[in-house]
Amino acid sequence: MTRTDELVADRRIRSVANHATHVALHVECPQCGAVHVYRTGRRWEEARVRAADRAAAQSAVDAAVVTARAARVGIPA
């Protein structure tokens, strides 16, 4: 809610799930009372960066296709 770092008591941790790429902590928020999921881990961050890189590369390809199509049809880009 506040987008700030906040220390919470151990009793607010609802569950911990160990995954192959990350550890997920389900923590009850002291501000709103909802349960938020926090993921940690080096492989989680690496996977997130790879996904962002793929999306950026796909955007570049899409832009090149649009430019090429506009040139073929004779529309100024």
Summary of the structure (lengths in Angstrom):
residues: 77
radius of gyration: 21.2
end to end distance: 42.3
largest distance: 65.4
contacts: 144
relative contact order: 0.11
helix: 45%
strand: 23%
